[in-house]
Amino acid sequence: MRKAQTVVDNSLCAWPEPESLGDDLLPVPPFDLALLPSPFRNHVCDVAERMQVPVDLPAVCALVCLAGVVNRRATVQPKRSDSAWVVTPNLWGGIVAPPGQMKTNVLGAFTRPLVRIETRWRLEYESELEDYEGWERERTLRERAWEQQFVAAMKKRLPPPIRSDETRARPTLRRLIANDPTFEAMHSILADNPAGVLLVRDELPGWWAMLDKPGREGERAFFLESWNGDRPYTVDRIGRGTVYVPALCLSIVGGIQPGRLRQYLVDAVSDGPGNDGLFQRLQLIVWPDFDRSWTLVDREPDKEAEERVTRIYEMLAELSPDEPLRFKFADDAQELFFAWWSDLERKLRGSELHPALAAHLGKYRSLMPSLALLFELADTEDLERRQQISLAHAQQAAAWCDHLEAHARRIYACLAAPELHAARELAERIRQGKVDREFSTRSVYLRGWSGLSTPDEVRGALRVLEDAGWVRPVITEGREGRPSERWHVNPLLEVKQ
């Protein structure tokens, strides 16, 4: 039997200079603090500086927390005359950052005031519950006494005693935040809190993966409908009975790692059950650039700035969802919204947008008025008297949408050329020395790297790298003349040892 013979040319002169694969990420603009309501700017800037993260991260957390406090306590009518279109300003947001970049700490900085409000509510609830249970015990004794008097009166053919008709509703625990509830628990929480709550998830992909499992279709539909903020939802279960929520309303915020985002996004927009617009509902999603330099910052948090934000949360949390405030645009702000909306619709009806990106930007129809309303609420002290959105806040909301669109384009760009992205991922592994100078296709996909976990993904990446002069196949002629899938790295590349 003739042994296989490998033919490899390792001479430098036989290799071309490897070509650049270009920048993996589209550019995004730096964050402008003027996009935020003035009461939030110092706190956002303080968190960003102390944690050494881009300002986008705390800014998004601040706004989604603000939306989570408001939810159904206030609404906005975007059109001047059409009262049928009313927007609830609950928002879904995500912060994209590599592992270990303080996502959890940033979230905690803005959920902490909400936790303090909840703690006060819990103490009030425990006091009210103790009072209610005492009253309930007394009512039970009174009821038994009345029954005895009733029986005695019937025996003596006397008029029945007067029965007390006093009733009390069992107190409910007011909530602002939920972290990891079951679907049934989430439904019960919303039934007791008609204003809605804020769902905080450290890692959104883990939550998405849970909703993707077979048998979880009902839960997925539940969360999809909660994005609208105004639709009733009823769950009927044997044992639990019927639980009715008059208006399903959730704000959601969490962190996302870039690798897991790309992997999920490719699956989510492909034809299948995952392509239902769940990801596109993350209107406030940002993927900022991280500064490679780092500075040690060790100082006390700006307590005054945090307290100012907390006071706004406390004021808005006391608004009643039973009679939500209804806002409209002022005349000049209305004209701005109509012009902005017209530009958006022309963009969406064009042909240059990827369908997934177009679906994402389509959610901005409600995002812009929602942000404008939230900015008005954050900057206005006399909410009962002033229920118009000013031009300044409408302009602020439109600028936010422009900023978020740049981030959305960065995020969805990985869909346009998945093979190019996979090639960049493999090229980075080659530069890091994680791939041998001569390697097999199989040795790469067995590593399970993001975007390189299947033979087809690795082959697509290798085709791009071969065209760019990074690798070339090692031709192995065997008995049947069949080449094996082995590759040699360009020796001109500098690889970390």
Secondary structure by P-SEA (a helix, b strand, c coil): cccbbbbbbccccccccccccccccccccccccccccccaaaaaaaaaaaacccaaaaaaaaaaaaaaaccccbbbbcccccccccccccbbbbbbbccccaaaaaaaaaaaaaaaaaaaaaaaaaaaaaaaaaaaaaaaaaaaaaaaaaaaaaaaccccccccccccccbbbbbcccccccaaaaaaaaaacccbbbbbbccaaaaaaaaacccaaaaaaaaaaaccccbbbbbbbccccbbbbcbbbbbbbbcccaaaaaaaaaaaacccccccccccccccccccccccbbbbbbcccaaaaaaaaaaaaaaaaaccccccbbbbbcaaaaaaaaaaaaaaaaaaacccccaaaaaaaaacaaaaaaaaaaaaaaacccccccccccaaaaaaaaaaaaaaaaaaaaaacccccaaaaaaaaaaaaaaaccccccccaaaaaaacccccccaaaaaaaaaaaaaaccccccccccccccccccccccccccccc
